[in-house]
Amino acid sequence: MTTSLAEPTDGTTGNTERRSVMLLFIGLMITMLLASLNQTVLSTALPTIVGELQGVDQMTWVITAYILASTIVMPVYGKISDLLGRKPVLIAAILIFLSGSVVGALSGNITWLIFGRILQGIGGGGLMILSQAAIADVVPARERGRYMGFLGAVFAVSSVAGPLLGGWLTEGPGWRWAFWLNLPLGALAIAATLAFMKLPKVQHEVRPRLDYLGMALIAGATTSLVLICTWGGHTYDWLSPQIIGLAVATVVLAVGFVVAELRADNPVMPMKLFADRNFTLTTVANLMIGVAMFGALGYMPTYIQMVTGVDATVAGLLMIPMMGGLLITSIASGQAVARTGRYKIFPIVGSIVMGVGLVLIASMHITTPTWLMCVYLAVFGIGIGLSMQILTLIVQNSFPVTMVGTATAANNYFRQVGATLGSAVVGSIFASRLATLLTEKLAGSGAGAGGDAGRNGLTPAAVNALPDAVRIPIIESYNEALLPIFLFFVPLAGIALVVLLFVKEKPLATTVQREAAEVLTEEELLTEAEMITIEAAEEAGNDKAAATRSRE
C-alpha cells in the first residue's frame, strides 16, 4: 500500500488528508519548540546561574550534560519508535523531559542543576527525533522539504526566543522560571500528541526484542568520548592515565558496539545503513556541522554579555541576526526543494557560507562594533540554515518508511555527537584558557581576582561594575580565550563541503511506501534497485492477472 499527499484520489480525500497532516504538524511543532527552546534558554542566564551557584568551573557541564544525554538516547528512540510506534514513545519522552525540568527548577547547587539537565536531555533527544520521523510517516519526500524547513524555522525562532526569554526571566522573576515554564508547554505538547497524532498502529505477531547490549555500548562509548574532550587539558593532562584510559575505553566500546549490532536481531543502529552512500556522506557532514554550530551557539551569549557589557536580555536580542539568517534560509531552501525537487546545492553552499562566518567571528576583538558582530553572526546563521534540515531530508529519502525513525535517529546521533564534542571542546579549552589569561592579565594589571572563588563568582553585572583597570583585562581574557577557537573549526566546514560534493541527488519520492518494506525482516533494508525490481514484478503480475480475466 502507498499513501500520497501529492496525488489524492479525489478532492475531498485530498483536503481531509492535508488537514490531518497539518493538525499533526502543529503538534510536532509544539514538541520541537519544547526541545529546541531548552537548548538555548539558559545561554543568557548561564553566567548568572553559575555565579549564584558558585559553579563557573562547571559551566561547561550545564550545556554539555543536556546535549550528551540527548545524543545517547537518539538511536534508542529511533529504533523503539519504529518497532512500537511514535505516539507512546513520544509521550514518554515528554514526561521524562518535564521531570528533568522540575529537578532543574528545584536545584540548590550546580550538581543538582546538571542532573536535571541530564534528565531533560534524555527526554529532549526523543522529542527532536520523533518530530522529524513522524512527518516522514505521512508526507512524501518531495513534499517534505517545506515541512522540514518549518521545523528548522521552529529551531531558529526558539533559538532567538530562548536567549530573550532566559534573559528576561533572569532579570525578572528569576532563572528558575526557565524550567517551570516547561510544564505548561509540556502539557500542551502531550495534549497535541494525543489529539492530532493519528498514525498507523505498528503490529507484531511476536513482541520484538530490543537491543539492550547495543544501547549500553553506544551510551558508554559516547560518554567516554565526551569525557575525554571535557576533561582533557583542563581537569587532567592529555597524557594522564585518566585520559588515556578513557581513550582506550572509547575504542573498545565502539568496536564492541559494531560487533553487537552485526549480531543483533533488531540492532539499534543497523550497520547496513552505512552501505548507503548518501547516508554515510551526510552523516560525516552532519558531524562536522554539529561541532562548529554548537561550539559557537553555546558560548556566544556569554561572550556578548561579558565583552559588550550588555544585560542578558540585550545579549539575546543580539543573537537575532544569527537566528534570523537560519530562519529565512531554512524555510526558503525547504520551499525551493519542494518546488524543484533539487536539493544537493543547498548544503554545499551552506558549508561554504558557514566557513566564512567562522572566520569572520574569529577575527572579532573587544573594540569590534556591535553592528558588525551582528553581520558576522548572520552570515554564520545563513550557512547553518542552508544545510541542517536538507541533510535530514536526504537521509529520509534513502530508506523505506519502516526504517525512517532508525535512519533519522542515527544521522542525528552523529550530528549531536558533533554538538557534544563542539560544546565540550570549546568549553574545556575556553575554561582552561580563561583561567590562565585571567591570572596573567589581572596580575599584570596589579589587581586581584580573589583566587578561584573570585573567578567562579564572576557575573556580567559584577564585571561591568568593576573599574576599567580590572574590567578591561577580564573582557580581554574572555575574547582571547574563546574566539580563536572558532578558527580551528573552519577546516571542519571544508570537510563537510568535500563530502557533500559526492552526494548522489536521487529523485525525491512522491509517495510514502509501506508494504514494500514490511516484507523484510526488522534488520534488512531495501536498496533502490531492489525496490524497482519488486515494483516491476508487481506490475507484471497485475498485467498477467488482467490478461487472464480478459480471456475468461
Secondary structure as GFF3:
##gff-version 3
##sequence-region A 1 552
A	DSSP	beta_strand	2	3	.	.	.	ID=ss1
A	DSSP	alpha_helix	11	40	.	.	.	ID=ss2
A	DSSP	alpha_helix	46	52	.	.	.	ID=ss3
A	DSSP	three_ten_helix	56	58	.	.	.	ID=ss4
A	DSSP	alpha_helix	59	84	.	.	.	ID=ss5
A	DSSP	alpha_helix	86	106	.	.	.	ID=ss6
A	DSSP	alpha_helix	110	138	.	.	.	ID=ss7
A	DSSP	alpha_helix	141	171	.	.	.	ID=ss8
A	DSSP	alpha_helix	177	180	.	.	.	ID=ss9
A	DSSP	alpha_helix	182	196	.	.	.	ID=ss10
A	DSSP	alpha_helix	212	231	.	.	.	ID=ss11
A	DSSP	alpha_helix	241	263	.	.	.	ID=ss12
A	DSSP	three_ten_helix	271	275	.	.	.	ID=ss13
A	DSSP	alpha_helix	277	297	.	.	.	ID=ss14
A	DSSP	alpha_helix	300	308	.	.	.	ID=ss15
A	DSSP	alpha_helix	312	318	.	.	.	ID=ss16
A	DSSP	alpha_helix	320	340	.	.	.	ID=ss17
A	DSSP	alpha_helix	345	362	.	.	.	ID=ss18
A	DSSP	alpha_helix	370	396	.	.	.	ID=ss19
A	DSSP	three_ten_helix	401	403	.	.	.	ID=ss20
A	DSSP	alpha_helix	404	445	.	.	.	ID=ss21
A	DSSP	alpha_helix	451	456	.	.	.	ID=ss22
A	DSSP	alpha_helix	460	464	.	.	.	ID=ss23
A	DSSP	alpha_helix	468	487	.	.	.	ID=ss24
A	DSSP	alpha_helix	490	500	.	.	.	ID=ss25
A	DSSP	beta_strand	512	513	.	.	.	ID=ss26
A	DSSP	alpha_helix	515	518	.	.	.	ID=ss27
A	DSSP	alpha_helix	528	551	.	.	.	ID=ss28
###
